[in-house]
Amino acid sequence: MPVTYSHSRLSTFENCPRQYRYRYLDKLPRPGPGIEAYVGICVHKALEFYFGELRAGRPAPSRADLLAVYEEAWSATSVAGLRIVKTGFDSNDYHLLGRHCLEIYEAEAAESEFGEVLGLEKKIHIRLGKTGSYRLIGYIDRFMRGADGVYEIHDYKTSGSLPRPQDIQQDRQLALYELGVRGELPAAARVRHVWHYLTFGRRFQRILSSTQLQGFARATTAAIRRVEKETEFAARTRILCHWCDFKDHCPEGREYLENQPKPGLPVAER
Ligand code: SF4
């Protein structure tokens, strides 16, 4: 059966081939989400509710209703069982971080941003390679037609750091989603990528030329070929080993972490 790739699967390989092997080839059991990922899940659920109401033609929910959905999602899991890596933080800090993201989003979201909601958590299929033999999937947080008629791919981030300009320009994830959108809507003239860095109340945008988009397609095809040729799956130890699902299983990771202080890093990505 052909492998179905995703941006996150490729990123796992690029960050640490050993982690890729443990997760996707050996299929080792994974612990539940860390608390940073759980904040992201709960914030995404609340925003899915918010824009679902607009998509259904109902008025924008109040801040209280938005936060009520967040609280319901937050209380669905015992947070005591979630991993907290950073020193000096407890579950209450993360709970408040999610509320903060939603409060500033709700306060600053302009009606003009809303446009027409076309899909939420929209599954997208991408085919790459000369014969389309490489398959990828992704999920668009919010797919819209903006007030100016341009299609928009929105992505929510709850990370604790802002991207650099080159991070926005080099982002592969939303380029892949655009390739999937264009497979469904070949007549789409322009597609805008919108990132919401919710912790900071900041948004970033990009529109790729067709040349740039094809560059992402070629680079991703090359990345898949590298994965498929790999035989060593070397461990790449670094600070992110602290968050690795397999750090207790990985000899190199264990040795590295024994000599490292616990981090005070920004909140990791969902
Ligand atoms: S602990 Fe570190 S080196 Fe080992 S698999 Fe995880 S990320 Fe890779």
Residues whose N, C-alpha, C, O or C-beta is under 5 A from the ligand:
A	BS01	SF4	C16 R18 Q19 A235 R236 T237 C241 C244 F246 K247 C250 G253
